[in-house]
Amino acid sequence: MKKALVALTIASALILTGCSHVNVAATVGSKKITQAELQSSIDTILAERVGIDQAGMQLQTGEDLTRGQLRFHLISALFRQIADEAKIKVTKAEIDARRASIVNQVGGEEGLPKALASANIASINLDAYLELLILSDKVGQAAQAAGVPAGSVNDEIQKLVAAKARSSKIDINPRYGVWDYAVADIVAVDSASSAVSPAATP
């Protein structure tokens, strides 16, 4: 009887855990990334690849594409939290200017779809992606102003993101993997040994 009760308790816990992730792909603190947001990014990328010459492109597919898009949403959320605390803002004018620069680099608007496909970026996420780039630049500039050597800025930014992930707490829907605090990234469940080690826990 005791074994049966234990089994029932475990089963109930698993069911409740599953229910808590029904509509959520991941959470970063109180910020929720919904299944719909994630699926919209994936569907848009797949649709926008149609008719594009994919020769030479290293395109993400399957679970890699899913984790890649979820990673983008997670890192964006973390950077926004870092920027808010540092009172760093990005204006629409800055985003528009960065977009114009990229469009110019890829040979005009007609070259943008291929460039986005090659980079595994959904057009619906382009502004958010550009915001992330600008925030990263500004955080790097702030780090240098605080005395961080230029050659160490990227390492410092990675440390900030990892620290924010730990303090915010990240919860990933199990179907996509787990968040490995040791490397500050999503990893597949079958390769997440470090994610469950003492060093990887928040």
Order of alpha helices (4+ residues) and beta strands (2+ residues): alpha-beta-beta-alpha-alpha-alpha-alpha-alpha-alpha-beta-beta-beta
